[in-house]
Amino acid sequence: FTMKLDDKYFAKTEDITRDGIMGNYVHGNEPSHHVPYLYNYTDRPWMTDYRVRQVMDAMYKPKPDGLSGNDDCGQMSAWYIFSALGFYPMEPGSDRYEICSPLVNGATIPLPGNKALFIAATKQGPKNIYVQRIKLDGEVLHRTYLLHSELMAGGTLEFVMGAKPPKSR
């Protein structure tokens, strides 16, 4: 995210432009979209929150050319929607969604069988980007992921946000 990537490495590609690059991270093309979530596999999972918010702020704008890359198959938009809700399906074929810093204060996702997933982000804001605690139906989760079955069961997913990285999740 901080290393300089020389233009010569993407000058002859049609999918990558300087607009979609942050350091050596290429958000403007789908194969890199999982990278900010890899911090969840380290001893600093709060860096996922930091990087996801950094990408959302830098790479998405509410204007006609507000995407930083090619939205073929809707992946740029899907990355944003999942990330803004606070979780992302990082690994295709897995039932696991990586937790990140939600951008929404709240959302409701209708589900099959007359169920719904209610998402609430307490204290969410431009300075409160770090997940301090996450609860699923009132139970605190001490992990950096959600399971597909948990999301599809519906219920309430509550994020408590703060301005400083938490000591643990």
N, C-alpha and C positions, 0 to 999 in steps of 0.2 A: 504493500500500500504506500510505501514511501520511496522505494527505489525508482530512479529515473529509467524509463523505457525509451530508448532511442527510436525515432520515427522509422528508421530503416527496417525494423523488425515487423512492421505492419504496413509499410508503404504500398505493397502490391496486393493487399487484400481488399475485398469489397465490403466486408462486414465489420471491420475494426477501424475506428477513427480516433483521433486524439480526444474527442468529446466523451468517449466511453472509457477512458483510462484514468485510473488513480494509482500513481506510482507504477508498479508492475502488475497491478490487478486490472483485468480487462472486463469491465462490467457490460460493455457494449456488445458482447457476444456470449451466448448462453453457456458454453463449456466452463466458464469461470464462476457461474452464479453460486455454486456451493461454497466457495472459498471463505467468505466471512463466517460461515457456520462451523468451520473446522476448529475455531477456538473453543467450542463446546467440548472438544476432546482433549483439552489441555488443562493445566491448573489455573488458567485465566479465562473461564467461560464468559466473564463480563466483557471481554474484548469483542465477543460476538455482538453484544448490544451496541457497543461503541461503533464498530465497523458497519453494521447494518444501518444504523441511523445516519452515519456519514455517507453511505451510498445513497440512501433515500433522499437526503438533503441535496446532494451534489448532482445526482443523475436523473432526477425526476422533477419536472416543473409543470405547472398547470397552463400550458400553452400548446399550440399546434405541433411544435417540434420539441416537446417536453420530454421525450424519451432519448436516452443516450446511445441508442443502438437500433438494430433492426428487430422489430417486434414480430418476426416470422413465427407463426404458430402461437402467438400470444405469450411467449415466454417472458419477455420484458415486463409486460403487464401482470402476468401471474406471479412473478417474483415479487413485485411491489405489493400486490394484494395480500398474498400470504404473509410477507414480512410485516406489513402494516397491521395485520391481525395478531402478530406475535409468535408465529410458528411457520416452519418451512419444510416441505418434503425434500430433504437434501439428497437422499439416496434412492434413485428409482428402483422400484420393486420391493422396497422396505415398507414396514408398517410404522415407521418412526418419523416424527416431525421434530425438527430441532427448534427449541425455544429461543426467542430473540425479543428485542425491545419493541413492543407494539407502538404504533403511531396513532392508533385510534383511542378514544376515551371509552368507547363501547361499540359493540356490534352484535347483531343477532344473525345466526346462520340457520335457516330452516333445513331440517333433515327429514329423511323418509320416516314414515310411521308416525307422523304428527309430533315429532320431536324437534328440539332446537338446541343449538349451542349458543349460550349467552356469554359474551366476552366483555369484561370490565377492566379498565386500567386506571387504578386509583393513583392520583398525583402525576399522571403522565403529562409531559410537557417538554419543551425544547431543552431545558436543563435537567430534567428528571428522566434520563434515558436508560438507567440501569435497573434491571429486574432485581428487586430486593427479596421478593417472595412471590411464589406462584401457588395458587390453590385450585384444585379441581373438586368441585362440589364440597367445598369447605375443608378438604384435606390438603395440608401443605405437601408439595412435591419437593423432594430433595434430589432432583435430577435435572438434566438439561434437555429433556425430550418429552414428547407426548406420544401416545400410541394411537393409531388410526381407530381402533376399537373404542378408546376413551372419547375421542372426538365424536364418533358416530353414535355413541350412547346419549349424547346431548348432555345438558346440565349447564353449570356455570363455571367458567374459567376466569379466575381473577388474578390479575397482575397487580402487585404493589410496587410502585416505581420510586426511585430516589436519584439524587444528584451524584452520589459517590458509588463506586463499585462495592458490591457486598463482600463480606468476608467469605461467605459460602452461600450456595443456593439450597 
